[in-house]
């Protein structure tokens, strides 16, 4: 986490530099909505801005995985990229608190069906851990139901079944 002070409204912010998308050059202050410029330590550029302060950060090298919803019936293929953090995966609905909202008519999938935690391992890479989120119809990982409280580490090409909807996890390739 880095501390940032908005150069416009002077509000103090905490920014997780590991969650800053690659190539981003600025972000909006949540209070005043003005742009706060960013500059990577490894990708220094001459910015000719003299009216604002530039936040300097070191980008994360860790690559996240991706979750692909396989096309089935009225469910179209959907791809979700995973970065470090916690994700609730479920059916898209107005009452859903899911971070990854799958557009489907599959009523067997809960609105908040499963959880994926993406965190750094001891070598600076990312591991992706799957668990059931107390869903009514449980989560299936590579053909086996996950027990309550069970957490599995996802590997490349793992299959996840939420209700009748099949998802595939893949690690990003450089």
C-alpha positions as CSV (number, residue, x, y, z in Angstrom):
1,X,0.0,0.0,0.0
2,X,1.2,3.5,-0.8
3,X,-0.1,6.7,0.7
4,X,-1.3,9.2,-1.8
5,X,-2.6,12.8,-1.3
6,X,-4.8,14.1,-4.0
7,X,-3.1,17.2,-5.4
8,X,-6.5,18.9,-6.0
9,X,-8.6,18.3,-2.8
10,X,-5.7,17.1,-0.5
11,X,-7.7,14.0,0.6
12,X,-5.4,11.2,1.8
13,X,-5.8,7.9,0.0
14,X,-4.3,4.4,0.4
15,X,-3.6,2.7,-2.9
16,X,-2.7,-1.0,-3.3
17,X,0.0,-0.7,-6.0
18,X,-0.3,-4.4,-6.8
19,X,-3.9,-3.8,-8.1
20,X,-3.0,-0.9,-10.4
21,X,-3.6,-2.2,-14.0
22,X,-0.6,-2.3,-16.3
23,X,-0.3,0.7,-18.5
24,X,-2.6,3.0,-16.4
25,X,-1.4,6.6,-16.4
26,X,-3.9,8.1,-14.0
27,X,-6.9,7.4,-11.8
28,X,-9.8,9.6,-10.5
29,X,-9.9,10.8,-6.9
30,X,-12.9,9.3,-5.3
31,X,-13.7,12.6,-3.6
32,X,-13.2,15.4,-6.1
33,X,-13.1,13.2,-9.3
34,X,-10.0,15.0,-10.6
35,X,-7.3,12.9,-12.3
36,X,-4.3,11.8,-10.3
37,X,-1.3,11.0,-12.6
38,X,0.7,7.8,-12.0
39,X,4.2,6.9,-13.2
40,X,5.9,3.5,-12.9
41,X,9.4,3.4,-11.5
42,X,10.3,0.9,-14.3
43,X,8.7,2.9,-17.0
44,X,9.6,6.5,-16.4
45,X,8.3,9.0,-18.8
46,X,8.8,12.7,-19.0
47,X,5.5,14.2,-18.1
48,X,5.4,17.9,-18.7
49,X,2.7,18.4,-16.0
50,X,3.7,21.1,-13.5
51,X,0.3,21.7,-12.0
52,X,-0.1,18.3,-10.4
53,X,1.8,15.8,-8.3
54,X,2.6,12.4,-9.9
55,X,2.3,9.3,-7.8
56,X,5.2,7.0,-8.4
57,X,4.8,3.2,-7.9
58,X,6.5,-0.1,-8.6
59,X,4.2,-2.3,-10.7
60,X,3.6,-5.9,-9.6
61,X,5.2,-8.6,-11.7
62,X,2.7,-11.3,-10.6
63,X,0.2,-12.3,-13.3
64,X,-3.3,-13.4,-12.5
65,X,-5.3,-16.2,-14.1
66,X,-8.5,-16.1,-16.1
67,X,-11.9,-17.7,-15.6
68,X,-13.8,-18.7,-18.8
69,X,-17.5,-19.5,-18.7
70,X,-18.0,-22.1,-21.4
71,X,-20.9,-21.5,-23.7
72,X,-24.0,-23.7,-22.9
73,X,-27.6,-23.3,-23.9
74,X,-28.5,-19.6,-23.3
75,X,-25.2,-18.9,-21.5
76,X,-22.6,-17.3,-23.8
77,X,-18.9,-17.6,-23.3
78,X,-17.6,-15.0,-20.8
79,X,-14.0,-14.3,-19.7
80,X,-13.0,-12.8,-16.4
81,X,-9.4,-11.9,-15.6
82,X,-8.2,-12.4,-12.0
83,X,-5.8,-10.2,-10.2
84,X,-4.7,-10.3,-6.6
85,X,-7.7,-10.1,-4.3
86,X,-11.0,-11.8,-3.3
87,X,-13.8,-12.6,-5.7
88,X,-17.3,-13.9,-5.1
89,X,-18.5,-15.7,-8.3
90,X,-22.2,-16.1,-9.0
91,X,-25.2,-15.6,-11.3
92,X,-25.8,-12.0,-12.4
93,X,-28.9,-10.7,-10.6
94,X,-30.0,-7.5,-8.9
95,X,-29.7,-9.1,-5.4
96,X,-26.2,-10.5,-6.1
97,X,-23.1,-9.3,-4.2
98,X,-20.8,-11.2,-6.6
99,X,-17.7,-9.6,-8.0
100,X,-17.8,-11.9,-11.0
101,X,-21.4,-11.9,-12.2
102,X,-22.1,-14.5,-14.8
103,X,-24.8,-13.8,-17.3
104,X,-26.9,-17.0,-17.4
105,X,-30.4,-18.4,-17.0
106,X,-29.0,-21.2,-14.9
107,X,-31.1,-21.1,-11.8
108,X,-29.0,-23.9,-10.2
109,X,-26.2,-21.4,-9.9
110,X,-26.4,-19.2,-6.7
111,X,-26.1,-15.5,-6.9
112,X,-23.0,-15.8,-4.6
113,X,-22.0,-19.3,-5.4
114,X,-18.2,-19.6,-5.0
115,X,-15.2,-17.7,-3.8
116,X,-11.8,-17.3,-5.4
117,X,-8.9,-15.9,-3.4
118,X,-5.9,-14.7,-5.4
119,X,-2.8,-14.1,-3.2
120,X,0.9,-14.0,-3.5
121,X,2.9,-17.1,-2.8
122,X,6.4,-17.1,-1.1
123,X,8.1,-16.6,-4.5
124,X,6.1,-13.5,-5.5
125,X,3.8,-15.4,-7.9
126,X,0.0,-15.7,-7.5
127,X,-2.0,-18.7,-6.3
128,X,-5.7,-19.0,-6.9
129,X,-7.8,-20.8,-4.2
130,X,-11.3,-21.9,-4.8
131,X,-13.9,-22.6,-2.1
132,X,-17.7,-22.9,-2.0
133,X,-19.6,-19.9,-0.7
134,X,-22.3,-21.8,1.2
135,X,-24.2,-22.3,-2.1
136,X,-27.4,-24.4,-2.1
137,X,-26.1,-26.7,-4.9
138,X,-22.4,-26.7,-3.9
139,X,-19.4,-26.2,-6.1
140,X,-17.8,-28.9,-8.2
141,X,-14.0,-28.8,-8.9
142,X,-12.7,-31.3,-11.5
143,X,-15.7,-33.5,-11.0
144,X,-15.7,-33.6,-7.1
145,X,-17.9,-31.6,-4.8
146,X,-16.1,-29.2,-2.4
147,X,-16.8,-29.9,1.2
148,X,-17.9,-27.0,3.5
149,X,-14.8,-25.0,4.4
150,X,-12.6,-26.9,1.9
151,X,-10.2,-24.7,-0.3
152,X,-8.4,-26.0,-3.3
153,X,-5.5,-24.4,-5.2
154,X,-6.5,-24.0,-8.9
155,X,-4.2,-25.4,-11.6
156,X,-4.1,-24.6,-15.3
157,X,-7.2,-26.1,-17.2
158,X,-9.1,-26.9,-14.0
159,X,-12.9,-27.2,-14.4
160,X,-15.4,-25.6,-12.0
161,X,-19.1,-26.3,-12.2
162,X,-21.5,-23.9,-10.6
163,X,-25.0,-25.3,-10.9
164,X,-25.2,-26.5,-14.5
165,X,-22.6,-23.9,-15.7
166,X,-19.1,-25.0,-16.5
167,X,-16.1,-22.7,-16.1
168,X,-12.4,-23.3,-16.9
169,X,-9.5,-21.7,-15.0
170,X,-6.3,-21.0,-16.9
171,X,-3.1,-19.4,-15.8
172,X,-1.9,-16.5,-17.9
173,X,0.8,-17.3,-20.4
174,X,3.5,-14.6,-21.1
